[in-house]
Amino acid sequence: MDIESDKNNSPFRGIGSEALKAFLDAKVAQYNRSEFIENDPIIIPHMFSQKQDIEIMGFWAATLAWGQRVTIIRKCKELITLMDGAPYDFIINHEEPDLKKLLKFKHRTFNDVDTLYFIAFFRQHYEKFESLEDAFVPPSPLKGEQKMQAVEIALNYFRAYFFSLPDFPHRTKKHVSSPSQKSTCKRLNMFLRWMVRKDDNGVDFGIWNRIKPADLICPLDLHVDRVSRKLNLINRKQTDWQTAVELTERLREFDPNDPVKYDFALFGLGIEERWGVQF
């Protein structure tokens, strides 16, 4: 049966699990390719080879990833230019006068106050640690059932750690979400996908090792949400953290070791093939 052919109210009801897996695997192969990163925010960290630059600009690109992708990429490149083309070096070695040129940076509701706090956080972190991965790994090892919630714990830990600097600006908190707020944490889950997933396709980086690909949660934006509901991968009415978990659990049935690879298929169907507006 042609998966896309029946466009009634529930076009995928009755589609077997194996047929759906085959369909999604084909879409992963179609979209998990380096040719597709040119117009995606992940192109920003791909501009760098040093691990810390990849982490910093990957995190920033994910944070700014709302609105039109062309605008997101342009604003990220503007930010890189303001940091003299070397984000990690700028963050570690800047002096107070160097920050003045960053006061004009803004993307939607992200402004100079947020920019300066991000730089302050990165500086204090990289003065203690070699990698940003340490910001997502609680100091105490996970035990028992905690291992089943590894990413949820990591994201809650990260947000608390990120805002641990004295006198952090409260307005900046809206730019860093967590499961404890019931957020889908789309941007952070996307960033983790970039840093953690490992394959040879030239899209995700796979430079982190303490968070496992099997533990990742699928980034759930509007496109992925709509396509997933059309595919009957989501039953939960609202869209929140538990919805992202529900979707990921379904995707683990197709690939328990790398469930988030299907983000390529779901997002590609939504943004490239516009499934969300067809039905």
VEXBAKOL-100296 format. One line per 5 residues: number of its first residue (from 1); their letters; for each residue x, y, z of C-alpha. Coordinates in Angstrom, 1 decimal, m for minus. Last residue first. Layout:
! residues N
NUM = A = X/Y/Z ~ ...
! end
This chain:
! residues 279
279 = FQVGW = m3.7/17.0/5.0 ~ m1.3/18.9/2.8 ~ m0.2/21.5/5.3 ~ 1.8/19.3/7.7 ~ 2.9/17.1/4.9
274 = REEIG = 5.0/19.9/3.5 ~ 7.4/17.7/1.5 ~ 10.5/19.6/2.5 ~ 9.5/21.0/5.9 ~ 7.1/18.3/7.2
269 = LGFLA = 8.4/15.1/5.5 ~ 11.9/16.2/6.1 ~ 11.2/16.8/9.8 ~ 9.7/13.3/10.2 ~ 12.4/11.5/8.2
264 = FDYKV = 15.4/13.3/9.7 ~ 14.0/13.0/13.2 ~ 13.9/9.3/12.5 ~ 17.6/9.2/13.4 ~ 16.3/9.9/16.9
259 = PDNPD = 15.6/6.2/17.6 ~ 19.3/5.1/17.4 ~ 19.9/2.0/19.5 ~ 16.3/1.0/19.9 ~ 15.6/1.3/16.1
254 = FERLR = 12.0/0.8/14.9 ~ 10.4/0.2/18.3 ~ 12.6/3.0/19.6 ~ 10.6/5.3/17.4 ~ 7.5/4.6/19.4
249 = ETLEV = 9.4/5.4/22.6 ~ 10.7/8.6/21.0 ~ 7.1/9.7/20.2 ~ 5.9/9.1/23.8 ~ 9.0/10.9/25.2
244 = ATQWD = 8.3/13.9/23.0 ~ 4.7/13.9/24.1 ~ 5.8/13.6/27.7 ~ 7.8/16.8/27.3 ~ 4.9/18.7/25.9
239 = TQKRN = 2.4/18.7/23.1 ~ m1.2/18.1/24.2 ~ m3.5/15.4/22.9 ~ m1.2/12.4/23.5 ~ m1.7/9.8/20.8
234 = ILNLK = 1.6/10.2/18.9 ~ 3.1/7.9/16.3 ~ m0.2/7.7/14.4 ~ 1.5/8.6/11.2 ~ m0.5/11.8/10.8
229 = RSVRD = 0.3/12.5/14.5 ~ 4.0/12.2/13.8 ~ 3.7/14.5/10.7 ~ 2.1/17.2/12.8 ~ 4.5/17.0/15.7
224 = VHLDL = 7.6/16.8/13.5 ~ 6.5/20.0/11.7 ~ 5.6/21.9/14.8 ~ 8.8/21.0/16.7 ~ 9.6/17.9/18.6
219 = PCILD = 13.2/17.0/18.8 ~ 13.4/13.2/19.4 ~ 14.7/12.2/22.8 ~ 18.2/10.7/23.0 ~ 18.9/7.7/25.2
214 = APKIR = 19.9/5.3/22.4 ~ 22.4/7.8/21.1 ~ 24.3/7.6/24.4 ~ 25.3/10.5/26.5 ~ 28.8/10.0/27.8
209 = NWIGF = 30.4/9.9/24.4 ~ 30.2/13.3/22.8 ~ 31.7/14.1/19.4 ~ 29.0/12.4/17.3 ~ 28.9/15.3/14.7
204 = DVGND = 25.5/15.0/13.1 ~ 25.4/15.7/9.3 ~ 28.3/14.1/7.6 ~ 26.7/10.7/6.8 ~ 29.2/8.5/8.6
199 = DKRVM = 27.2/7.8/11.7 ~ 27.2/8.9/15.3 ~ 24.5/10.8/17.2 ~ 25.8/12.7/20.2 ~ 26.6/16.3/19.4
194 = WRLFM = 24.0/17.0/16.7 ~ 21.3/15.0/18.5 ~ 22.1/16.9/21.7 ~ 21.6/20.2/20.0 ~ 18.2/19.0/18.6
189 = NLRKC = 17.2/17.9/22.1 ~ 18.2/21.3/23.4 ~ 16.2/23.1/20.7 ~ 13.0/20.9/21.0 ~ 12.9/21.1/24.8
184 = TSKQS = 9.4/19.7/24.7 ~ 8.7/21.9/27.7 ~ 7.0/20.4/30.8 ~ 8.8/23.0/32.9 ~ 10.7/20.2/34.6
179 = PSSVH = 11.6/18.9/31.1 ~ 13.9/21.9/30.7 ~ 14.0/25.2/28.6 ~ 16.8/27.6/27.9 ~ 15.7/30.8/26.1
174 = KKTRH = 13.0/31.8/28.6 ~ 15.6/31.9/31.3 ~ 17.3/34.9/29.6 ~ 14.8/37.3/31.0 ~ 15.9/36.4/34.5
169 = PFDPL = 19.3/37.9/33.9 ~ 21.9/36.0/36.0 ~ 22.9/37.7/39.2 ~ 25.4/35.1/40.3 ~ 26.1/32.4/37.8
164 = SFFYA = 24.2/29.2/38.4 ~ 21.8/29.7/35.5 ~ 23.5/27.2/33.2 ~ 23.9/24.7/36.0 ~ 20.2/24.6/36.8
159 = RFYNL = 19.4/24.4/33.1 ~ 21.9/21.6/32.6 ~ 20.7/19.5/35.4 ~ 17.1/19.5/34.1 ~ 18.5/18.7/30.6
154 = AIEVA = 20.6/15.8/31.9 ~ 17.9/14.4/34.1 ~ 15.5/14.3/31.1 ~ 18.3/12.9/29.0 ~ 19.1/10.0/31.3
149 = QMKQE = 15.5/9.1/32.2 ~ 15.8/5.3/31.7 ~ 19.2/5.5/33.5 ~ 17.4/7.0/36.5 ~ 15.5/3.7/36.9
144 = GKLPS = 18.6/2.1/38.4 ~ 21.4/4.4/39.0 ~ 22.8/7.5/37.3 ~ 26.4/8.5/38.2 ~ 26.8/11.6/40.5
139 = PPVFA = 28.5/14.6/38.8 ~ 25.5/15.3/36.6 ~ 26.4/15.3/32.9 ~ 24.9/18.1/30.7 ~ 27.5/20.8/31.5
134 = DELSE = 30.3/18.2/31.2 ~ 29.3/17.9/27.5 ~ 30.4/21.5/27.0 ~ 33.9/20.2/26.7 ~ 37.4/21.0/28.1
129 = FKEYH = 36.1/21.9/31.6 ~ 37.0/24.5/34.3 ~ 37.8/27.7/32.3 ~ 35.5/26.4/29.7 ~ 32.5/26.7/32.0
124 = QRFFA = 33.3/30.2/33.3 ~ 33.8/31.5/29.8 ~ 30.7/29.7/28.3 ~ 28.5/31.2/31.1 ~ 29.8/34.7/30.6
119 = IFYLT = 29.4/34.5/26.8 ~ 25.8/33.2/27.2 ~ 25.2/36.1/29.6 ~ 26.4/38.6/27.1 ~ 24.2/37.3/24.4
114 = DVDNF = 21.1/37.2/26.6 ~ 21.5/40.9/27.5 ~ 22.3/41.7/23.9 ~ 19.0/40.3/22.6 ~ 17.1/37.1/22.0
109 = TRHKF = 13.4/38.1/21.5 ~ 13.7/38.1/17.6 ~ 17.4/37.8/16.9 ~ 19.5/40.6/18.3 ~ 23.1/41.7/18.3
104 = KLLKK = 23.8/45.4/18.7 ~ 25.5/45.1/22.1 ~ 28.0/42.5/20.7 ~ 30.3/45.3/19.6 ~ 30.7/46.5/23.2
99 = LDPEE = 32.0/43.1/24.4 ~ 35.5/43.7/23.2 ~ 35.8/46.6/25.7 ~ 35.6/44.1/28.6 ~ 38.4/41.8/27.5
94 = HNIIF = 38.0/38.7/25.4 ~ 40.3/35.7/25.8 ~ 38.1/32.8/26.6 ~ 35.0/33.8/24.8 ~ 36.9/35.2/21.8
89 = DYPAG = 39.0/32.1/21.4 ~ 36.0/29.9/21.6 ~ 34.0/32.0/19.1 ~ 36.7/32.5/16.4 ~ 35.4/34.4/13.5
84 = DMLTI = 36.1/37.8/15.2 ~ 33.3/37.3/17.7 ~ 31.1/39.8/15.9 ~ 31.6/37.8/12.8 ~ 30.4/34.7/14.5
79 = LEKCK = 27.3/36.5/15.7 ~ 26.5/37.7/12.1 ~ 26.9/34.1/10.9 ~ 24.4/33.1/13.5 ~ 22.0/35.8/12.4
74 = RIITV = 22.3/34.7/8.7 ~ 21.7/31.1/9.6 ~ 18.6/31.9/11.6 ~ 17.3/34.2/8.9 ~ 17.7/31.5/6.2
69 = RQGWA = 16.0/29.0/8.5 ~ 12.9/31.1/8.9 ~ 11.7/31.5/12.5 ~ 13.0/29.6/15.5 ~ 16.5/28.1/15.8
64 = LTAAW = 18.3/30.7/17.9 ~ 19.0/28.3/20.7 ~ 20.0/25.5/18.2 ~ 22.4/27.9/16.5 ~ 23.9/29.0/19.8
59 = FGMIE = 24.4/25.4/21.0 ~ 26.0/24.4/17.8 ~ 28.0/27.6/17.8 ~ 29.5/26.8/21.2 ~ 29.9/23.1/20.7
54 = IDQKQ = 31.5/23.3/17.3 ~ 33.8/26.1/18.5 ~ 34.8/23.9/21.4 ~ 35.5/20.9/19.2 ~ 37.7/22.8/16.8
49 = SFMHP = 36.8/22.0/13.2 ~ 34.4/24.9/12.4 ~ 31.9/25.9/9.7 ~ 30.0/22.7/10.4 ~ 28.8/24.4/13.6
44 = IIIPD = 26.7/26.8/11.5 ~ 25.5/24.3/8.8 ~ 23.4/22.7/11.6 ~ 21.0/25.7/11.1 ~ 19.7/24.0/7.9
39 = NEIFE = 19.9/25.3/4.4 ~ 23.4/23.8/3.6 ~ 22.6/20.7/5.7 ~ 20.6/18.8/3.0 ~ 23.5/17.8/0.8
34 = SRNYQ = 25.3/16.2/3.8 ~ 22.7/13.4/3.9 ~ 20.3/12.2/6.5 ~ 17.3/13.3/4.3 ~ 16.8/10.5/1.8
29 = AVKAD = 18.2/7.7/3.9 ~ 16.0/8.8/6.8 ~ 13.1/8.9/4.3 ~ 13.7/5.3/3.3 ~ 13.9/4.2/6.9
24 = LFAKL = 10.6/6.0/7.5 ~ 8.9/3.9/4.8 ~ 10.5/0.7/5.9 ~ 9.5/1.3/9.5 ~ 5.9/2.1/8.4
19 = AESGI = 5.7/m1.1/6.4 ~ 7.1/m3.1/9.3 ~ 4.7/m1.6/11.8 ~ 1.7/m2.3/9.6 ~ m0.5/0.4/8.2
14 = GRFPS = m4.0/0.0/9.7 ~ m4.5/3.7/10.4 ~ m2.2/5.7/8.2 ~ m4.6/8.0/6.5 ~ m6.6/8.8/9.6
9 = NNKDS = m8.9/11.6/8.4 ~ m8.6/10.5/4.8 ~ m5.4/11.0/2.8 ~ m4.8/7.5/1.5 ~ m1.9/7.7/m1.0
4 = EIDM = 1.0/8.7/1.3 ~ 1.7/5.2/2.6 ~ 1.2/3.5/m0.8 ~ 0.0/0.0/0.0
! end
